[in-house]
Amino acid sequence: MQTLETRFEEGIARYKAGDSAESLLPTFKDICQQAPKNSAAQTCLAWLYLLADKPNAAYKAAQRAVKLAPTDPQARVNLSIAMLETGKSGVRAQVEQVGQVLYAVDELKAEIAENLEEGLRRKPDWKSLKRIQAWLFES
């Protein structure tokens, strides 16, 4: 029987190897159901939902991730993208909070920049992601 941590790490490895969001969603949904307080898993689930064009589900997962880890910039980036895609207000406040964290921690800035680039490699015409990327890195 695999531990949740092992399944999480394997899921991340499969993602990095190029597996589709659709093929990974069941794994991360299951991990999140078994460990609902795991913010990293919720953050990954939100990202996969965004890649799979499921913005409402992404919004819910991103909200949980931000609630569990309010200072995690990737959780807030995911929430911001989901908010744009679902027409919710308050995006600017989320982006400003991400910007404050990135301004303070250079390695997080590089990590978020890489994650956004990865999102565009998988979904090149992703308008919401491009808007968030411009707000964070072109100001």
Beta strands, then each sheet from edge to edge (+ up, - down):
end
